[in-house]
Amino acid sequence: MYDRDKIARLLGNPDKVDDFIQLFKEESKSLFDQLKLTFHNKNYEALNRQAHSLKNHFEYVGLSKLSNLAFALEMESEKQKNASRIALCYHKLVDHSTEKLSFLNH
């Protein structure tokens, strides 16, 4: 699931990939907890910043599909015009993320 070669290149050390993935998992849980709270509070400005962080977070480990979904949420929340489109992007991101990253369900 993760692009271990990409992570090794990013780190410059293939021996640290497993540690990086563990850190990624821990940070992902925290980022998703924050994202869910922000979405439910309809704080679209903060949602925009969090989606931007998740976009980069996913890209670092080679999860391009999730990065693209986070980017879509980032763009919609930046506009702050259409709550239903923001909700659609949010739910797509959460659904795909929890499907792909089973550790988010625990």
ZAKOLNU-76939 format. One line per 5 residues: for each residue x, y, z of C-alpha. Coordinates in steps of 0.05 Angstrom, whole numbers. Example, Ala and Ser with C-alpha at 12.3 -4.5 7.8 and 13.67 -1.06 7.14 Angstrom:
% ZAKOLNU-76939
246,-90,156  273,-21,143
This chain:
% ZAKOLNU-76939
0,0,0  56,49,17  109,67,-33  168,44,7  218,66,-46
189,136,-46  193,139,30  265,114,29  284,167,-22  249,220,20
285,199,83  351,184,49  355,121,91  317,56,75  328,31,146
281,84,174  220,68,130  185,25,182  193,79,235  167,131,187
106,89,170  91,80,245  95,155,254  51,165,193  -2,120,225
0,158,291  -4,225,257  -60,202,211  -104,184,270  -93,252,301
-104,289,235  -169,251,222  -195,264,291  -183,338,280  -213,336,211
-277,303,235  -287,353,291  -274,412,245  -322,386,192  -377,375,243
-366,446,270  -370,472,198  -305,510,206  -288,511,132  -226,554,140
-194,504,188  -220,447,145  -183,477,86  -117,478,125  -127,407,150
-143,381,81  -80,414,55  -40,379,110  -71,312,94  -58,321,20
17,327,33  15,274,87  -13,223,39  33,244,-18  95,231,25
78,157,29  54,148,-42  -21,147,-29  -38,190,-89  -113,173,-92
-122,197,-20  -78,257,-33  -124,275,-92  -186,268,-49  -155,313,4
-139,363,-51  -211,363,-74  -234,377,-3  -182,432,4  -207,466,-59
-281,461,-41  -270,485,30  -228,543,5  -288,568,-35  -334,561,26
-394,568,-20  -427,500,-27  -436,460,38  -463,399,1  -401,395,-44
-356,403,16  -394,347,51  -388,303,-10  -313,313,-14  -305,303,61
-344,237,60  -306,211,0  -240,225,34  -262,194,100  -293,133,67
-233,119,22  -184,132,78  -217,86,128  -222,33,74  -149,39,53
-121,53,123  -156,3,168  -118,29,229  -162,91,228  -221,48,249
-190,30,316
